[in-house]
Amino acid sequence: MNYTGASRINVLYTDQTHHSDTLVYSDGSGSLVWSNGVIVWLDNKENAADGMSFTKT
């Protein structure tokens, strides 16, 4: 499964009720790949998902 148009937003909480949002980017893309019973996330924008996989336990 491929995705495009993903956003990264940094949220800074100054207290329990106030926060500020900063849009870092809105052109992220990547994919989720099913292989041998494991879902592997491939992030094309920041490589934030390097080595990240999801398995059912």
N, CA, C and O atoms as a Tinker XYZ file with bonds, in Angstrom:
   228  protein
     1  N      0.844000   -1.158000    0.000000    73     2
     2  CA     0.000000    0.000000    0.000000    64     1     3
     3  C      0.893000    1.225000    0.000000    63     2     4     5
     4  O      1.789000    1.345000    0.835000    81     3
     5  N      0.656000    2.122000   -0.920000    73     3     6
     6  CA     1.420000    3.368000   -1.004000    64     5     7
     7  C      0.586000    4.532000   -0.482000    63     6     8     9
     8  O     -0.643000    4.514000   -0.555000    81     7
     9  N      1.270000    5.538000    0.045000    73     7    10
    10  CA     0.566000    6.746000    0.474000    64     9    11
    11  C      1.338000    7.981000    0.027000    63    10    12    13
    12  O      2.560000    7.949000   -0.112000    81    11
    13  N      0.612000    9.056000   -0.192000    73    11    14
    14  CA     1.195000   10.347000   -0.541000    64    13    15
    15  C      0.433000   11.434000    0.202000    63    14    16    17
    16  O     -0.637000   11.184000    0.757000    81    15
    17  N      0.984000   12.628000    0.211000    73    15    18
    18  CA     0.313000   13.762000    0.838000    64    17    19
    19  C      0.302000   13.714000    2.354000    63    18    20    21
    20  O     -0.524000   14.374000    2.986000    81    19
    21  N      1.210000   12.943000    2.952000    73    19    22
    22  CA     1.262000   12.849000    4.415000    64    21    23
    23  C      1.867000   14.122000    5.003000    63    22    24    25
    24  O      2.724000   14.756000    4.388000    81    23
    25  N      1.411000   14.483000    6.196000    73    23    26
    26  CA     1.893000   15.688000    6.874000    64    25    27
    27  C      2.620000   15.343000    8.157000    63    26    28    29
    28  O      2.331000   14.347000    8.821000    81    27
    29  N      3.570000   16.197000    8.481000    73    27    30
    30  CA     4.200000   16.150000    9.800000    64    29    31
    31  C      3.908000   17.477000   10.465000    63    30    32    33
    32  O      4.201000   18.542000    9.921000    81    31
    33  N      3.325000   17.398000   11.652000    73    31    34
    34  CA     2.993000   18.596000   12.422000    64    33    35
    35  C      3.628000   18.457000   13.803000    63    34    36    37
    36  O      3.377000   17.484000   14.513000    81    35
    37  N      4.439000   19.424000   14.174000    73    35    38
    38  CA     4.992000   19.460000   15.526000    64    37    39
    39  C      4.019000   20.220000   16.417000    63    38    40    41
    40  O      3.585000   21.322000   16.079000    81    39
    41  N      3.684000   19.629000   17.547000    73    39    42
    42  CA     2.749000   20.243000   18.491000    64    41    43
    43  C      3.501000   20.512000   19.787000    63    42    44    45
    44  O      4.087000   19.601000   20.372000    81    43
    45  N      3.485000   21.756000   20.233000    73    43    46
    46  CA     4.140000   22.161000   21.478000    64    45    47
    47  C      3.058000   22.542000   22.477000    63    46    48    49
    48  O      2.298000   23.485000   22.254000    81    47
    49  N      2.994000   21.805000   23.575000    73    47    50
    50  CA     2.041000   22.103000   24.638000    64    49    51
    51  C      2.719000   22.984000   25.677000    63    50    52    53
    52  O      3.741000   22.611000   26.252000    81    51
    53  N      2.139000   24.160000   25.911000    73    51    54
    54  CA     2.689000   25.076000   26.899000    64    53    55
    55  C      2.076000   24.859000   28.278000    63    54    56    57
    56  O      2.659000   25.235000   29.294000    81    55
    57  N      0.896000   24.248000   28.300000    73    55    58
    58  CA     0.262000   23.819000   29.545000    64    57    59
    59  C     -0.839000   22.830000   29.161000    63    58    60    61
    60  O     -0.857000   22.352000   28.026000    81    59
    61  N     -1.742000   22.518000   30.063000    73    59    62
    62  CA    -2.748000   21.495000   29.795000    64    61    63
    63  C     -3.808000   21.926000   28.782000    63    62    64    65
    64  O     -4.513000   21.079000   28.234000    81    63
    65  N     -3.930000   23.209000   28.530000    73    63    66
    66  CA    -4.994000   23.670000   27.625000    64    65    67
    67  C     -4.493000   24.456000   26.410000    63    66    68    69
    68  O     -5.275000   24.718000   25.497000    81    67
    69  N     -3.235000   24.832000   26.374000    73    67    70
    70  CA    -2.721000   25.660000   25.287000    64    69    71
    71  C     -1.608000   24.926000   24.532000    63    70    72    73
    72  O     -0.743000   24.275000   25.119000    81    71
    73  N     -1.672000   25.061000   23.205000    73    71    74
    74  CA    -0.631000   24.457000   22.382000    64    73    75
    75  C     -0.475000   25.255000   21.090000    63    74    76    77
    76  O     -1.349000   26.037000   20.717000    81    75
    77  N      0.650000   25.044000   20.420000    73    75    78
    78  CA     0.868000   25.635000   19.103000    64    77    79
    79  C      1.272000   24.525000   18.144000    63    78    80    81
    80  O      1.986000   23.593000   18.518000    81    79
    81  N      0.806000   24.636000   16.900000    73    79    82
    82  CA     1.098000   23.658000   15.864000    64    81    83
    83  C      2.005000   24.291000   14.816000    63    82    84    85
    84  O      1.805000   25.441000   14.426000    81    83
    85  N      3.003000   23.535000   14.361000    73    83    86
    86  CA     3.873000   23.981000   13.288000    64    85    87
    87  C      3.894000   22.912000   12.207000    63    86    88    89
    88  O      4.320000   21.784000   12.454000    81    87
    89  N      3.437000   23.260000   11.013000    73    87    90
    90  CA     3.472000   22.328000    9.895000    64    89    91
    91  C      4.911000   22.229000    9.399000    63    90    92    93
    92  O      5.500000   23.227000    8.985000    81    91
    93  N      5.470000   21.028000    9.441000    73    91    94
    94  CA     6.843000   20.805000    8.990000    64    93    95
    95  C      6.847000   20.492000    7.495000    63    94    96    97
    96  O      7.652000   21.049000    6.748000    81    95
    97  N      5.961000   19.611000    7.057000    73    95    98
    98  CA     5.789000   19.337000    5.634000    64    97    99
    99  C      4.426000   18.704000    5.400000    63    98   100   101
   100  O      3.793000   18.194000    6.325000    81    99
   101  N      3.981000   18.746000    4.136000    73    99   102
   102  CA     2.712000   18.126000    3.771000    64   101   103
   103  C      2.840000   17.315000    2.479000    63   102   104   105
   104  O      1.843000   17.025000    1.819000    81   103
   105  N      4.069000   16.956000    2.129000    73   103   106
   106  CA     4.307000   16.207000    0.897000    64   105   107
   107  C      4.985000   14.864000    1.165000    63   106   108   109
   108  O      5.738000   14.362000    0.330000    81   107
   109  N      4.715000   14.296000    2.322000    73   107   110
   110  CA     5.309000   13.011000    2.664000    64   109   111
   111  C      4.732000   11.868000    1.853000    63   110   112   113
   112  O      3.593000   11.930000    1.390000    81   111
   113  N      5.533000   10.822000    1.686000    73   111   114
   114  CA     5.073000    9.640000    0.964000    64   113   115
   115  C      5.812000    8.418000    1.489000    63   114   116   117
   116  O      6.834000    8.528000    2.166000    81   115
   117  N      5.276000    7.271000    1.164000    73   115   118
   118  CA     5.907000    6.034000    1.592000    64   117   119
   119  C      5.012000    4.858000    1.267000    63   118   120   121
   120  O      4.109000    4.952000    0.436000    81   119
   121  N      5.280000    3.739000    1.943000    73   119   122
   122  CA     4.483000    2.545000    1.702000    64   121   123
   123  C      4.524000    1.622000    2.904000    63   122   124   125
   124  O      5.423000    1.695000    3.742000    81   123
   125  N      3.537000    0.761000    2.965000    73   123   126
   126  CA     3.481000   -0.333000    3.923000    64   125   127
   127  C      3.521000   -1.613000    3.099000    63   126   128   129
   128  O      2.717000   -1.798000    2.185000    81   127
   129  N      4.463000   -2.496000    3.429000    73   127   130
   130  CA     4.665000   -3.711000    2.653000    64   129   131
   131  C      4.457000   -4.921000    3.552000    63   130   132   133
   132  O      5.045000   -5.010000    4.629000    81   131
   133  N      3.618000   -5.850000    3.106000    73   131   134
   134  CA     3.363000   -7.097000    3.822000    64   133   135
   135  C      4.341000   -8.128000    3.293000    63   134   136   137
   136  O      4.356000   -8.409000    2.094000    81   135
   137  N      5.173000   -8.704000    4.185000    73   135   138
   138  CA     6.153000   -9.692000    3.756000    64   137   139
   139  C      6.395000  -10.702000    4.867000    63   138   140   141
   140  O      6.790000  -10.330000    5.972000    81   139
   141  N      6.161000  -11.973000    4.580000    73   139   142
   142  CA     6.419000  -13.061000    5.535000    64   141   143
   143  C      5.760000  -12.833000    6.893000    63   142   144   145
   144  O      6.373000  -13.075000    7.932000    81   143
   145  N      4.507000  -12.366000    6.883000    73   143   146
   146  CA     3.763000  -12.178000    8.116000    64   145   147
   147  C      4.119000  -10.924000    8.894000    63   146   148   149
   148  O      3.685000  -10.757000   10.034000    81   147
   149  N      4.909000  -10.037000    8.286000    73   147   150
   150  CA     5.341000   -8.802000    8.943000    64   149   151
   151  C      4.987000   -7.630000    8.033000    63   150   152   153
   152  O      5.155000   -7.713000    6.816000    81   151
   153  N      4.500000   -6.544000    8.620000    73   151   154
   154  CA     4.278000   -5.312000    7.868000    64   153   155
   155  C      5.492000   -4.416000    8.091000    63   154   156   157
   156  O      5.863000   -4.124000    9.228000    81   155
   157  N      6.101000   -3.988000    6.994000    73   155   158
   158  CA     7.275000   -3.110000    7.052000    64   157   159
   159  C      6.869000   -1.740000    6.528000    63   158   160   161
   160  O      6.240000   -1.630000    5.475000    81   159
   161  N      7.235000   -0.688000    7.276000    73   159   162
   162  CA     6.910000    0.688000    6.897000    64   161   163
   163  C      8.123000    1.297000    6.213000    63   162   164   165
   164  O      9.219000    1.296000    6.775000    81   163
   165  N      7.939000    1.813000    5.015000    73   163   166
   166  CA     8.990000    2.493000    4.261000    64   165   167
   167  C      8.573000    3.948000    4.090000    63   166   168   169
   168  O      7.581000    4.238000    3.421000    81   167
   169  N      9.326000    4.861000    4.691000    73   167   170
   170  CA     9.026000    6.294000    4.682000    64   169   171
   171  C      9.967000    6.979000    3.696000    63   170   172   173
   172  O     11.181000    6.963000    3.899000    81   171
   173  N      9.435000    7.579000    2.638000    73   171   174
   174  CA    10.263000    8.205000    1.608000    64   173   175
   175  C     10.693000    9.627000    1.939000    63   174   176   177
   176  O     11.597000   10.149000    1.287000    81   175
   177  N     10.083000   10.268000    2.921000    73   175   178
   178  CA    10.367000   11.678000    3.205000    64   177   179
   179  C     11.549000   11.848000    4.164000    63   178   180   181
   180  O     12.519000   12.530000    3.832000    81   179
   181  N     11.476000   11.242000    5.333000    73   179   182
   182  CA    12.502000   11.437000    6.363000    64   181   183
   183  C     13.266000   10.161000    6.699000    63   182   184   185
   184  O     14.223000   10.190000    7.473000    81   183
   185  N     12.844000    9.052000    6.121000    73   183   186
   186  CA    13.377000    7.742000    6.517000    64   185   187
   187  C     13.170000    7.495000    8.005000    63   186   188   189
   188  O     13.956000    6.796000    8.645000    81   187
   189  N     12.111000    8.074000    8.545000    73   187   190
   190  CA    11.813000    7.937000    9.973000    64   189   191
   191  C     11.484000    6.505000   10.353000    63   190   192   193
   192  O     11.588000    6.129000   11.520000    81   191
   193  N     11.091000    5.712000    9.378000    73   191   194
   194  CA    10.649000    4.348000    9.659000    64   193   195
   195  C     11.743000    3.306000    9.423000    63   194   196   197
   196  O     11.459000    2.108000    9.431000    81   195
   197  N     12.971000    3.738000    9.217000    73   195   198
   198  CA    14.043000    2.782000    8.952000    64   197   199
   199  C     14.074000    1.682000   10.004000    63   198   200   201
   200  O     14.196000    1.948000   11.200000    81   199
   201  N     13.961000    0.460000    9.544000    73   199   202
   202  CA    14.024000   -0.683000   10.452000    64   201   203
   203  C     12.740000   -0.935000   11.220000    63   202   204   205
   204  O     12.717000   -1.818000   12.077000    81   203
   205  N     11.664000   -0.194000   10.949000    73   203   206
   206  CA    10.435000   -0.373000   11.701000    64   205   207
   207  C      9.562000   -1.425000   11.033000    63   206   208   209
   208  O      9.277000   -1.363000    9.837000    81   207
   209  N      9.144000   -2.398000   11.846000    73   207   210
   210  CA     8.232000   -3.419000   11.340000    64   209   211
   211  C      7.181000   -3.697000   12.397000    63   210   212   213
   212  O      7.376000   -3.407000   13.577000    81   211
   213  N      6.074000   -4.259000   11.965000    73   211   214
   214  CA     4.953000   -4.540000   12.845000    64   213   215
   215  C      4.625000   -6.013000   12.725000    63   214   216   217
   216  O      4.440000   -6.528000   11.622000    81   215
   217  N      4.551000   -6.696000   13.869000    73   215   218
   218  CA     4.206000   -8.109000   13.897000    64   217   219
   219  C      3.080000   -8.332000   14.877000    63   218   220   221
   220  O      2.963000   -7.618000   15.873000    81   219
   221  N      2.249000   -9.321000   14.598000    73   219   222
   222  CA     1.167000   -9.667000   15.513000    64   221   223
   223  C      1.744000  -10.545000   16.621000    63   222   224   225
   224  O      2.452000  -11.516000   16.357000    81   223
   225  N      1.430000  -10.188000   17.860000    73   223   226
   226  CA     1.936000  -10.973000   18.990000    64   225   227
   227  C      0.797000  -11.673000   19.699000    63   226   228
   228  O      1.024000  -12.384000   20.678000    81   227
